[in-house]
Structure formats: C-alpha cells, structure tokens
C-alpha cells in the first residue's frame, strides 16, 4: 500500500507559498518557508542521533509552534510523532514513553523537573530535547531545541522513501485500561480528514498526483485557531487540515482558557475557522459575548468546529445570535474512528443536542451484527468503515475488540451506542462502558478506584460520572471506609485529602470532585459492581438529574 503523505504535500505548499504564514502564536509568526526549513533541521538532527525508519518521537508540549514543527519534522524523516498528555504524572508518562518505544522526547522547559524524574525509566530514549519557554535553564542531559531546528533548505528524508504507509500515533484512553496508541496510516488520515477543503484528495495519489493538488491551491488558506490542546486528536487532526489547505495554525499564548485572548486573536488574525471542545469552551465564549456585545468583530469567522464533548443546542443558538453568518460543526468522531457522524448548525437551523447525521461510511450495528433499522428503537454501536486506523500499537487483543469485520467489511467500532431515528439521524446514548468524559478527557473508573483504595482509610470505592454544565461530566467517588470508621465519626478523609491522595498518583483531572461515603459498596460474588445503581445514588444524593 502507498498513498498521500503529509510531508510531500506540505513541502510543495512551502514552495508555492513561501511567505504565507504557517504558524502563529502570539507575536511569533512563522512563514511556510521558515516552518519548512526549521523542520528540515530538526528532522536531520533526529536522524543524526540514530533514529530509524518509523521510530517514535514523543511530543510533551503545550500549544506552541514547536508542536506542529515536531510533527512535520517527523513526517519529513519518516518517523512517527506521538502525542503526550501534559497532565500525566510520572507513572503515566513512563508507561506511555516505554509502551510507544519512543527514541526521543521533545518537551517544554516547564516539564524539566518531571522529565528528570522519569527519564531513567525510559531506556529507549536517546534524545531529550528541551524547548525554552522561560521556565528554567536547559539541563545538561538535554539538547536545546533551537540548536537542532537550525533552518536549512536541504530537504530531509528518512532512511527509506516516504509513503502513505508512514504512520502517526495518537495515544488515547479508549474505553478500558491504560492509554493505547492508535496507529493511523498517513494516507488514511488524509482521506479521513482533509478531503473537504481539497476534494481532489478523495482520489488516490497514483491517480491524481501531487501536482494536481498544488494547482488546485490557488491561494493560501485562511488561518485556523486551535483553541483546544494539540496533544488531543481534535486539536492535532484539525491543525493538519488547516496546513493541508495551505493555511496557518494559530495557537493561544495563555495555557489556561483565556476567552478574552481567544476573541482578541480571532479579530487580530482574522480567523476563518475556530476549533474548540464542546460546551467547555463554547459556554464561556458565549458568556463573554453576552457580557460585552459588540466588543469583537467576528465577521471573518466562517466556521466553529468541535469534537469530543457535548455541544448543546442553546449554546449554539446563542453563538449564532452573535454571528449569524457562520456554521457550527459538531463532529462525532474519536481517535479510532473519524467520520462517525456530524451535526451542522446555522442561523435558524440549530441542530438538536446529541442528534447527528450518520457519516457516509457509518452504520449502527447491533450486538448480533445486524444494522439497526431506522425508527425501530433498537440500540447499536456506531461503526465506520473505509479509512480507519491499523489498530492499537502492540495490542492485538484490543485491536480485535475495536476493529471488527461485519459481512466481510472491516469497521472501527470504538463503543459509542446510539439509536437510529425514523429520519435516519442518530441519537447518541454514550459509551457502552463506564468511561467518564470530563472536559474532553477520558477517565477510567477502575484506574481511579485502585488509587482510592490505596488510602489507609478506604476499603473499597466506585467512581462514576454525573452531568456537569461546564465539563459534560464530573467525577464522583462513592467510598466504603475501612472497618472501624463510622460514617458520621472522625477519621474519614475529607474531599481535600482524597484529592491530594489522587494527585500523588494520577493527573489532576482524574480526581473526584465529590466523595460520598456508604457502609458497603455491595460487590457481587464475581467482584463486579452495579455502576448504574451507584450513579443513581450519586445523582440523588447530590440533587442532580440525568
């Protein structure tokens, strides 16, 4: 197999539009020529340290120009960029870099202390590459990014020819267990994400050819603001779309969600498309627009896209009231499955929350392998065929569970359940597992439960998700104390103590926001728990509704 390759496309764009902006971050603007030449230097440095064809390079970075430079340098050198969740703590980072077989880690200086603690556990890593963000000095065990990204017009190529079979790898929590590396062929990723702006990419590279693509690009594309983290699929994949359309990727300087900076940037950079993650971004944007109507000229903004978290209809309506001439696209996708469905809203035609039109290559399939009949009320898992990942890195069992063949056709079926309405639209019901989605982050109850049970005062615990206006879901711990501790007496750790305990083992977003004590968790003889019952208990105790 072969096909489209990002580096081959982007190098040709750099040749055609050398002075157009490619990366914009605060006052930093990198032209396509600069972007291309810096990545030549970085790619050559990675190869010079011994990286071989399709070796893995981890990106442990906040949103910044260096993120997409790291991605592009890997593509040039036929290496594999690997995302790293910057919220992870030591054990999680060591696991990810070991599991991915990373040979290099590019990290922001703010993470120096953390990297120093875990690097002895990462025996495959030969290069630790430090990106200056003003936090600290470069340690003597790391290389300076700027020394490696020295611009050169000498095109960097790997030890083997580039092809559409070169992969990128995104680590995702999925639905169970530790993070898993989803392996995408570049050709499949390009077909799955980039064909809207460049329809010629619908065809094979052998039929169309790179020259035809470049002829179709008559001018640089519009700048796209990626407001969500590039470390997640929504941000990373959308950034690649903007670049493949010869546009630029714009990122925010503030590492916390700063709505005023976001809106100021839309105006200053004349942003054409904005990428967010559901209500977690949209609600504070709408709140500020309501508080300060007329302060921002949004006329350049043609499109807001979101994926990963619920984006509710009233919020979409509110945004369109401020700028009726834009479209809102709510994409139903995941790291394992792009194009499951989408919902498009425009002024006067706002889509219902959780209502999606199935993608052209998607079906809803019952547990026994039948396609759900529209209007039947049956439930099934949403699946997509065609351009899908190769599977999970080094995990054939989980690959077999997610990538399933039905009637001779291979589907990606990550576990989202839905019903199909009479009109063919789908209503999402959620994951069949008990995975919690909080602010776009996937949290697995068993992982948090095991940490809770390490506390000296906790005998057993169940973790459930309940609705949250801001984050979609928030985490609640239902806890059984050790024998001898009365539910109404002293000795029970309060929420602050429980959160501090969790923070010592897990990323902060995995800690519960409430702790509810019960006499017994009530596990069955096989050790399983009734998550539905505990969720109902949490909702009732906290006075919430589903």
N, C-alpha and C positions, 0 to 999 in steps of 0.2 A: 504494500500500500504506500501511497505517497499523497501529495496534495499541497494545499496552501500552507504557507509558513509565514509567521508574523515578521520575522527579521527581513525576509525577502520583500515583503510589502513595505515595511517601514523604511528600509534603506532607499527604495525607489521614491517614496514620498519625500524623504530628506533631500534627494537630488532635485526633485521638481520644485519644492517649496522651501529652499534652504533658509530663508529669512523669516518665514512664518513662525509664530510661537508654537512650541510643542508642550512645554511645561511652565506653569505659572504658580508661584507660591509667594504670597505677599509681594515684596518688591523684586523678587527674583523671577526673571523671565528667561527661559532657555529656548533659543530658536531650534528649529528642526536640525540645522547643521550642527549646532553645539551639542544637542542631545545625541545625535548620531556619532559624532567624533568622541565624545566623552565615553560612550558605551563601547566604542572600539577599544579604547584604552583599558577600561575595566574588564572587558571580556578577555583581552590579551593577557592581563595580569592573572586572571583566574586560570587560564590555560597554562601560563608560565609556571604556576605553582604545582602543576601536575594533574589538573582536572581532566578527566577523560570524557569521552562521548556519553552524554546523558547523566553525568554526575549531578548531584543535587546541591543547590545553594540556597540556604535559608535566609529569609529577609525578616529581620527583627527590628522593624522600623515603624515610627509614627508616619502619618501622611506627610510627605515631603517629596521634592523632585528625585531624591535618591531611590525612592521605592520603584518607580517605573524605569529609572535608569538601571537598577539591578535586574529587573525583569528583562529589559531589552538586551542588556549585556549577555544574559544567559541565552536568550534566543539566538543572538549572533554566534555564540560559541557552541551552540547545540548542547547547552547544559540545561538543567531543569530548575526553574525557580520554585521555591517552596515558601508558602506564607507561614508566619508565626504570629499567633495571637499575643499581643504585647501585654495582655492582662494575666497571662500564665505566670505561675510561680515556679520555683526551682525544679521540683519533680516533674511537672508538666513539660517544661522546656527541655529537660534532659531526655525525657521519653520521646518527644517529638523529633529532636535532632538525631537521636540514636535510631529511632524507627525509620526515619527518612534516609538514613545513611548520608547525611549532609557532609560535604567535604569543606564547605566554607560557610561562615555566618557573617552577614553584614548587619551591624547593629548601631543604633543611636547611642551617643555617649551617655545619655541618661540611664542606660541599662548596663553600664560598665560593671558596677558592683555585682549585679545579678549574674552577668555572664562570667565573671571571675569565679563565682561560687560553683558554677556548674560545668565549667569547661573541662575540668579533669575527668568528667564522666562522659565526655563526647570524644571518644578515641579516634573517630574517623575525620574529625575536623582538622584541616591543615592550615586554614587561614581564618583568623578572626579580624574582621575589617571594621574599623571604628569610624563612625560618621560624626563629625563635630556638630553638636547642637548647643554649644555653650555651657554644658553641664559640668564638664570635668576635662582633665588632660588625657591625652591618649596614653593608655598603659603600655609598658614596654613589651608586652606579649601580643600586642595588636598592631595591625598595619593601618596607616592613615588612608581613608577612602580617597581623598583628593589627590594623594600621590599616585594612586592606581588609576584614577579616572582622568589621567592626563590626555587631553584631546589629541587625536591623530586621525588623519584621513585614510590611513592604511586599514582597509576593511578586515575585520576579524572574522575568521571562520574556524570551526572546530576541527577535531581530528578526523571527522567523517563529514560528508556532504550534508547540508541541511535538507530537511524534507518535512512533509506534513505529518510524518510519523513521530517527529520530535514531540516530546510531551511537556506539559506543565502540570504541577501537582498542587492541589489545594487541600489542606487538612481541615476536616470538618468533624464535628462531634457526631453527626449522623443521628441515629436513634438509640444506640446502646454502646456502652463501654468507652474506651479511650478514643482519642481522635484518630481518624483514619485518613490516609492520603488518597484522594480521588485523582486518578490518572486520566487526563484528557489529551488525546492527540491534538496537535495544533490545528490540523485540518478540520477536525470535528468541532473544535471550539469556534473557529472562524465561521463555519457553516451555521452553527447554533446561535451565534450572537451578532455577527457583523453583516448579515445579508440584507438587512432593512435599508441601511444607508447606501450600500453598494450592491444592488441586485445581481450584478454580474458574478458575484462570489457564490451565487446559488449553483453555478456550474462548476465543473471540475477544473483544476488548474491546467490539466493537459488540454482541455477543450478551449478554455478562454485565454489563458496566458496572462502573465503579469502586465504586459504592455497594454492590453485592453483595459485593465483595471485603472492604470495610471491615466490613460486617455479619458476615462470617464470622470476623473477628478479634475474638474476644470478650475477649481479654486480651493483654497484651504477651507476646511470645515469650521463650524462655529466652536467657540470654547465651551467645554462642559465642566461644570463644577461638581466634583465628587466630594460631597459633604460627609459621607459615611467613611469608615475605615477602609483603606485599600487592602488591609490584611484579610478582609472578608470577601467572599465571592461577588457580592453586589457591587462593591467598590472596584475591585480589581477587574472584573469582567467588563464593567461599563467603561472604565478607563481605556481598555483595549479597543472598545468600539469607537470612542472619540478619536483615538490615534489612527485607527484604520481608515477613518473618514478624513484624514489629513487635518484634523482639528487639534485642539490642545486640551490637556488635562489641567484643571485649576484645582488647587487644594487650599485649605484654610490654615492659617498660622496657629491659631489658638487650638490647643489639644483637647479642650473641652468644648462642648457645643455652645458656640457664641453666635446667637441669632443675629445680632447687630452686625458682626463681621460678615456673616453669610450674606445678608441682604445688601450690605455695602459692596461686597465683592460682585454680586450679581449686576449691580449698577456699574461699578468701575470697569469690570472686564467685559461688560455686555454679554453676559452668559446666555447661551442659547438653550442649554439643557442642564437640569439640576438633578443629581442623584441623591436620594435620601433613603431612610429605612422607616417607612410607615409613620404611625402617629407619634412615635418617639421624637421624630424630627418635625413632622407636619403641625402638631398641636402648638408647640412653642413658636413656630413661624407664624401661624395664624394669630396667635395671641398678640404678638408684637405688631403685626399688621393692623389688627383691630385697635390696639392702643395708640398707634401712630399712623393713621390713614394718610396716604399721600406723601409720606416721607421718602418712599423709594419708587423709582421709575422702573417697573418690571417689564416694560414693553419688549425688551429683547428676548425675554424668556418664552420659548415656544413649547417647552416640554418639561415636566417633572416626572421622573420615574422612581419607582420604589419596588423593593422586593424583600421578603424575609419576615415581615411583621405586618399585622393587620393595619390597614389604612382605611379609616371609617368614612362612611358617606357624608356625615355632617361636616367633617373637616375638609373633605374635597369640595363640598359646596361652598364653604367659607373661603377657601383659597380662590376658587373661581369667581367669587363675588369681587375679590380684589383685582383679578386679572382674567377677564372672560376669554381672552384670545389665546389661551394656552390649552394644551392637552395634558391630562394626568394619566399615566400608565402604571397600573398596579400589576406587576409581573408575578405570576405564580410559578416559581422556579426554585431550585435548590442546587447545591454544589454538584449533586449527582444527576440532576435532571433539569435541563433548561428547556423552556417552552411548553411546560405542562398546561399553561393557560394564561390568560391575561384579562384585565378589566380596563377599559378605556373610558375616561370621563371627559366631558366637555361642558361648557356652559349650557344649561338646560337639559343635559343628558347625563346626569351623575349616576354612576353605577352603584348598585346596592353593595353594602359591606358583605364580604365573603362570597359574592357572586362573580363567577368567572366564566368566560367562554373558553372551551377546550382548545388547546393548540391543534394545529392541523395534523400533527403526528401523534396526538394523545388519545388515550382511551381510558375509561374507568372499568376496571376488571374485578369481578367478584373473587372470593376466596377459592372457588372451584374452577376458575379460569374462564368464565363467561363475561361477555361485555354487558354492562348494565344497560337495561332498556330505559330510555328517557321516560320520566313520569311514573316509573314503577315503584319508586320509594326504596329500591334496593340500595345497599351500600357496597362500595368497592374501593379499591385502591387506584389512585390516578397513576397512569403509566405513560411513558413517552418512548417512541421508537426512533430509529434513524441515527442522527448524530449524537451519540451518548458516550460516556466515558468507557475506558477499557476495563475499569474495575477499581478495587481498592489495592493499594500497594502492599504487597506481601501478606495479603489476607484473602485467600481463595474462598474460605467459608462464608465470610460476609459478602464477598463479591457474588457468590452463588445465590445468597438470600435476597439481594437487591436487584441484580440484573438477571431477569427471568425470561425464558423463552415461552411464548404462548402462540400456539398454532404456527410454529416454525419461525416466528418473528421474535427477535431479542428486544426486550423492553427494559428501561430503567424504571424501577418502582420503589422509590425511597420510603414509602409508608404513609403517605397522606390519603386519608379516607374522605370520600365525598358521595353525594347523591347526584343524579342527573335529572334535572327538571324537564318538564314536557317540551320546553322550548329549546332544549339542548344545552342550556347553561348548567354549570355545576355549582353546588353549594358545598363549601368545604366544611368538614366535620373535625378536622385536626388529625394529628398523628395517631396511629393505632397503638403506639407505645405510650409511655407516661412521660416522654421527653417534655421538658418545660422550655418555652421560648420566651426569654425575658430581654426586651430591648434588642432583639436580633441575635442574642447569644443563646446557644443551645446548652441546657443544663440537664444532666442526667441524675435523677434522684438517687440511684444506688451509690454513685460516687460521693455525693454529699452525705448520704446516710452513713456510709462507712466512716467518714471523718467524724461525724457527730458522735458515733459510738465509741470513738477513742477517748472522749471526755470522761473523766473519772466519775462524774455524777449521772451519766446517761447509760441506760441499759439497752435501749432499743429506740429506733427512730424511723419515721417515714417522712419523706419530703414530697410535697405536692405543689402544684401551681394554681393560683387563683387569679381572676381578672384584675388587671391594673390599667387605669386610664392612660398612663404615660408609657408603660413598658409592654403592654399587651398581657403579660403575666408577671406575677411576682412570686417569690419562693416562700413557702410556709413550712416550718418543721413541726411535726407532731411527735412529741418526745415522751418516752416512758423512762422515768428515773430509776436509778438503782434501788434495790431493796433497802428499806430503812429510811428512805426520804419521803416525807409526807408531802402530798401535792400542795398543801396550804402552809407548810412549815418552812423553816430556814434550810439552807444548803442547796437549793435549786439554783443553778446558774441563770442569771438574767439574760436578756437579749444581747446586751453589750458583751457579756462574757462568751456567749455562744458564737457571736460573730467574730470576736477576736480569735477564738479557737479555730474557726473555719479559715480565717485569713492566714493562719500559720501553715495551712496545708494546701489551700486552694485559691484560685483567683477570686478577687473580691466580689464579682458579680454572682458567684455561686453561693454566697452566704444567704441564709434566710433573713427575711425582713420581719418575721414574727415567729415566736416559739409558743406552742400550745402544749401543755402537759396533760397526759392521760395516765390512768392507772396501768393500762396494758395496751400494747399495740394490737394484740389479738391475731398473731400469725396463725395460719393454718398448719396442719401437720407437716405439709411439704415445705414449710418455711416461707410461703408466699403471703403477701398482704393484699387487702382489698383497697386499692388506691382510690376507687370511686367513693367508697364509704368514708375514707379519711378526707377526701376533698370536700365532700358534703359537710362533714363535721367542721372543717376549717371555714367554709363559707358561712355556715350558721353561726359559729362562734364569733366570727369577725363581722357579722351583719352584712355580708355581701351576697350578691346574686350572681348566677352563672352568666 
